[in-house]
Amino acid sequence: MSSSDIAAILENSKELDRLRKDQEEILLEINKLHKKLQTTPEVVEKPGDNSLSRLKVLYTQAKDLSDSEANISNLLISQLDAILPPGPQGQPRRRIADSICVTEGNEQKRKRVKTESDISRLTPSMRNQLEACASLKGEQVAARVTPRNAVKDEWFVVKVIHFEKESKEFEVLDEEPGDDEDSSGQRQYKLPMGNIIPFPKSNDPSSAPDFPPGKHVLAVYPGTTALYKATVVHGHRKRKTDDYVLEFDDDEEDGSLPQRTVPFHKVVPMPEGHRP
């Protein structure tokens, strides 16, 4: 057994501890949202409310953290197996390691049971949400194609190919990748629910939220298939047109931000925690 072996185990143990702390924070946020939806379920009907969208993001983060925890736990078991002596003397130590793993697994299971118990109260809403996702097949949507830990979020217009209800993942196609893409052809992505925002129906202006002036949104920059952070100058309803007037961040010309016209069906709410 070398000092580097012990150092590697300790480093992975620290990572496991960090993942658990992150999980606890996510679960607290999930439970807060559950309480909010249980006490005031009508809030989801209000224009601009992102409670369900935020809940999707949190569930996705919880799943990612749980998967990472399982991977780190398996790695630690492999590291311990590699340095534990074989034979009877090694068996008690291995049982101790296994019992620790079981204890950790039971603790995680209790957390999941609690979360699933909370989710069961929202089953009708979640079921409707899954059906709504499945109905997006063939539609264009806004998609974040960068991973959760990316420094900057990148959103593009993509086409939904398929939605898998069990894994809660979308298969999408970027039909017009930019010039900076590695490949000149179309690109496919598999993305979690939290990375997708449906556009309003192009034939129904009333389906678009009534974003007030000063509201931050994500919008398709004219002439592209990329979405960027923008500020509403004029809403489409008050102007009695099908367009918003927006000012995009970092779009400065001659010392000021030009006002650009964007169709209502190319504007979506600003995701919470967006990293421009």
N, C-alpha and C positions, 0 to 999 in steps of 0.2 A: 504494500500500500504506500503510495507516494503522497507528498504534501499537495501535489497538484490535483490528485483524485479528491482529497478532502475539500480543497478549495472549490472544485467544480460542484461538489455536492452542496456545499454551503451557499454558493452563488445561486444554484437552482432553488434552494430552499427559500432564499430571499425573494426570488421571483415568484414562487408559489405564495408567499405571504402577501406580496404586493397585489397579485391577482385576486386574492381573497378580500383584501381591503377594497379593491375596486368593485368587486361583486357586491359587497355590503352597501357601498354608496349607490350603486345602480338599483339594488333592491329597495333602498329607502326612497329613491325617486319614483320607482314603480308604484310602491305602496301609497305614496302621496298622491299620485295621479289616480290610482284606484279609488282612494277616498274622495277625491274631487268629483270623479265621475259617478260615484255612488250617491253622493249628497246632492249634486247638481248635474244630472245627466243631460239636461237641456242645453248645457253650455256648448256641446258639440254642434248644435244647430246654428250658433252665432257665426256670422261672417268673419273670416280671418282666424277663427279658433283652430289651434294646431294640437289639441290635446291627444287625439288619436294618432296623429302623425308622430308626435313626440313619444307616445307609448310604443309605437313600432320601432323607433330608433332604440329605445331602452331595451326592449325585448331582444333586438338584434345584438346589442352590446352585451347583454347578459349571456346570450348563447355563445358569442365569440369568446368571452372570458371563461365560460364553463369548458369549452373545447380546449382552450389554452391550458387551463388547470389540469385537465385530463392528460394532455401531452406532457406537461412538466412532471406530473406524478409518475407516469410511465417511464420517463427518462430517469427519474430518481431511483425507481425500483431497479432499472437496468444497471445503473451505476453501483447500487448496493450489492446486487447479485455478482457484479464483476469483481468486487474486492472482498466479499465475505468468504471465509475459508469453507471448503467443501466438507461433507461428512456430518456426523452427529453434532459436533461443536457448533457448526454453522447454522444448524436448523433452528435452535431457539432464537438466535439473533434474527433469522429470516422471518420467523413467526412474529417477532416483535415488530419488524418492519411492515409485515403484512397487516398486523393488527392496527398499526398507525394508519395505513392506507385505508383499511376498512372504516376506522373511526372517522377519517377525513371524508370518506365516501358517504357515510351515514349523515354527517353534518351537512354535506352538500345536498343529500337527498331530502333532509328535513327542510332546507331552504327552498328546494324545488317544490316540495309538497305544499308549503305555505304559499308560494307564488301561484302554483296551479289552483289552489283553493281560491285565491283571490280572482284568478282568471275566470274560474267557473261562473262567477257572478256576472261576468261580461260576455258569456258565451254567445248570446244572440248577436251582440254587436260585432264580436270577433268573427262569427260565422258570416255575417253580412259583409264584413270587410274582406274576407277571403273570396267570397263570391264576386265582390266588386273588382278585386285584383284579377280574378280569372276572366272577367268580362273585358279586360283591357287588351286581350289578344288581338293583334293586328293594328292597335292604336299607337300613335306617337305619344311619348311621355317624356318628362324631364328625368334624367338619371344621373346620379353621382357615380362616376366610374372610378374614382380614387378610393383606396382603402381607408378604413376608419382612423388609422394612425397617421395619415398623410399630413404633411405640413399645410397643404393647400387643397381645398375642395374644387374639383372640376366637374361641371354639370354640362351634359350634352342632350340634344334631342335624339332619342332612339326609338326604335319600333319594337313593340313587345311580340316575341315569337311564342312564348309559352310561360305559364305560371304553374309551378308545382306546389300544390296546397300542403303536402306533408312537410316538405323542407322550407316552405314559405319563401321560395326563391323565384326570381324572374330570369328568363332567358331573353336577352334583348339584342338587337342588331343596330350598330352604328352605321347607317347607310351612307353617310358622307363624312368619313374621317378627314381631318385637316391635313395640311401639307406637312406638318411636323410628325405625323404618325410614321411608325416604322414600316408599315405596309401600306401600299397604295389601295389595297382592296378594302372591302367592308369588314368590320370587326364585330365579333360577338362577345358578350359579357354574360356572366351569371351573377346576379346581384340580389341581395336581401331586400325585403319589403321596404325597409327604412331608407333605401337608396333611390326610391322611386316616388315621383310626385306626378299624378295625372294632370293633364291640361284641362281647362274648361272645354266644353263641347263647342266646336267652331260654329255650329248652327244655332247656338242658344246663348246669347249674351247674358241672359239672366243667370246662367250657371257660373258666371265669373264672380268672385268676391268683389265687393265694393271697396276697394282700397282707397283710403282717404289721402289727400295730399300730405306729403312728408313721410308716408309709410315706406319702409324698405321692403323690396321684393326681389325675386329672381326673374329675369326676363331674357328672352332670346335677343341677342344683339342683332340689329338689322343687317341682313346680308350674310348671316352665319347660322350655324346650328349649335352654337354654344350659348349658355346662359351665364349672366353675370349679375352681380348685385347692382340694383338701381333704386332710385328714389322717385316716388310718384309725384308728378307736378300737377297733373289733371287726371281724374278718373274717367273711365269711358261712359259711365252712366250720366254724370252731371253734364258732360259735353254732348250727350245724346248722339254719340258715335260709337263705333265698334273698336276704337283705339284708345290706348293710354298715351299720355305724354310723360316721358320718363327722362331722368338724368342718370346716366351710368357712371359709376365710380371709375376713376382713372381714365376718363374719356375727355380730358381737358383739351380744349382748342383755343388758342389765343388768350390764355389766362382764365377761361371760364368753361363751364360744362354745357355743351349744346343740348338742347331739348330734342329728343328723338321720339318718333311715333312708333308704337308697337301694338299689334293687334291684341285684343283682350285674351285670345286663346293661346297666347305665347307668354303669358305672365302667370306666375305661381307665387304662393306665400313664401317668405324667407324662412328656410329651415332653421330651427333653433341650433345655436352653436356653429353656424356656418363660418368657415375659414376662407375668406376671399384671397 
